[in-house]
Amino acid sequence: MPLIELASVRLHPSLSSSPPPSSFSELWTKCLKIAGSASGIPFHLYRSTSDAQLFYLLGGWQTADDHISFLSTSEAVDLAKAIGQSMTVDIVRHIDGDIALLGVNRSRRIVVTTYKVPSASTNIDAWKEQWNTKDGAGGWDESAAVQKQHKAFKQMGEVTNSASAFGGNGSSDVKTWIWIEDATKKVDSDSRLLENSTVEGESVEIEYFIG
């Protein structure tokens, strides 16, 4: 299954200048190019519109095996080490969805919304189906399942000094749904929730930085 990769990373306080130093942009330009070449899908780096120190890596993989193969290379490990010297990884998400639905030319401003859906909900299947007619891309957060498949994910956490960012949410009580869309076309979240649903979404807006 295709996967959307969405990772939030934060600048170390020592690099809190705005804009970040040229070395930061050079490193990420290299990372995005290599990851995109390995996956066949473009990777971009976005920046939070409300927190200048917070960045989001957005891309995708055709399969989890493709992703694992890349992470197992020495090149990927070296890049992760370099990133860990200037940034802290907050969380890495692997979403059961196709990033291609955002189009070849992704919007320069994107909204990412996270929904916590009770696993026991009788409407759990209908929840997924309601998004089939929506503009955007996303799906269930499968990080816990994907990131436990191979030691490569654990190694990424270690070399970036961000072990807690890898592993996903293993809670059986809640399923996490992530939706990514063009900020200029975003519809109020209340209009897309299931009837009688108590699920609320938490959104962040991000803007293109490199890629």
N, C-alpha and C positions, 0 to 999 in steps of 0.2 A: 504494500500500500504506500502511496506517496505520503510524505511527512512535511509539515511546515516546521521550520526551526525558528524559534523566537527566543532570544536571550537578552536579558537586561544586564548592562555592565556599568559600573560607576568609576569615574576618575578618582585616583588617589588625591588626597588634599594637596599634596605637593605639586600637582599638575592642574590646579583649579583655575588657571588663567583662562580667559575667554577672548579670542578663540584658543583652543588647545595648541601646544607647540607643534611645529612642523613634523617632528619625529612621530607624533601620534597619528597624524594623517598619513604619513608614509607607511607606517606599520599596518594600518587598517586597509589602506589601498592594496597592499600586498596580500593581506589575509583574504579580502573579499575576492580578489582575482583568483587566488589558488582554490578557495572553496567553491567558487562558481565553476571553475574549470573541472574540478573533481565531480561535481554533482550534475553539471549540464544545466543548472538553473542559476540565474543571477542572484547574488547576495548583495544587500545594501546595508549601510549603517545609518540609522536615524537618531535624532536627538530629541529628548523630551522638550516640549514647549513650555513646561512649567518648572523644570529643574535642569539647568545648564550642565550639570555634572553627570547626568544620567543619559545613557545611550542604549539603543536597541539594535541588535543584529537580526536581520530578517532575510530568510532564504528558504530553501527546501531541498528535499532529497527524493529520488524516485522510490527508494526502499530504505528500510533501516539497515540492511546489509551494506548498501552503498555508503551510508554514513559511517558505519563501524569500520569499514575498510579504509576510509580516509583518516579517521581518528587514530588508526593503528600505525600510520606512517610516521617516520621520524620528522618529516617536514611539519606535520600537524602538531606534533608535540613541541617542537621548537617554537612555532608560532604562538602556541598557548602559553609557553613560558614567557615569551616576550610581552604578551598581553598582560600576564599576571604581574609584571614589574610596574605597570602603570595604572592598572585597573583592578577592581574587585568585581567578580561575577555575582550578581544578585540571585538570578534564577535562570535556568535553561529549560525551555519548554519544547516538547516535541508533540505536535498536534496532528491528529488524524485528518488531514485535509490536503488540498492541492493549491499551492501558492499561485499556480498558473491562472487561477480564476480571477486574480487581480489584474490580469492583462500584461502584455509585454512591457508597456511603459507604466510602471506603477506611479501612483499619485505621489507628489512631493509632500503632501500632508496626509497622514493616516491616523485613524482612531482604532485603538485596540481595546476591546471590551471583554471583561472576564465575568462569567456567570457561575455561581456555585449552585448546582442542581441536586436536590436530594435523590440519592440512588433509589430509594424506595418509592419514588413518585410513580403513580400509575400513568402519568403522561410522559414518561421518559423517552419513549419512541417518538411520540408526537412532537416532543421538543426538538429533536433532530430534524424531523421532516419539515417543520415550519420554515427552516432556513433555506430550503431548496430554491425558493423563489426570490431570495434576497441577493442584492449586489454585495459582493465581497467574498472572502474566503475564510475558512476556519473549520472547527470540529472539536471533538473531545480531546482533552489533554491526556496523551498516553505516555507521559514522561516516565512514570513509575515502571511501566511495562518495558518500554524501549531501553531506558538507561540501566536496567538491571540485566540486560541481555549479554553484556560484554564488559570486561575489565577496563576497556579503553575509556569509558565514561568516567570511571573512578579515577583513572590516571589524569584525565583532563582537570578534574576537580583538585587533585593534588598539586599539579604543576602551576595552576593559577591561584593557589592558596585559597580556593573557594569550594572546598569539598561539599559543603552543605547546599550548594546551588545545583548539584547533580543528584539525581535519585527520584525526583518527582514527589507528588503527593500520593501516598499509599492509602489514604483513608478510604474505607469501603462505604462510608455513610454519604459521601458527597462525590459527585462527578463534576469536573471543571470543564466548562465550554468556553472556548476562545473564539472571538469573531474579529476579523480585521477588515477594514473598509476605508474607502476614500473619505477623508474628513469633510469634503465639500458636499458629499451626497448622503451623509449620515442621517438616519431617521431616528427620532426620539425612541429610546429603548423601550418605553412603555408600550409602544404600538406593535412591538414584535414579540411580546411575551405571551405565553399560553394563557388562555382564559382561566381565571381563578388561580393563576400562578402567583406564588409569593417570592419568586426568584427576582433578585435585583442585580443589575449589572454595575460594574465598576470600570470606568473608562479612563484611558490616558490618550492624549494626543501627541503625536510625534511628527517631526519634519525631517526631510531628507538631509543627509550630511555628506556621505561619501558612497560611491558605488556606481 
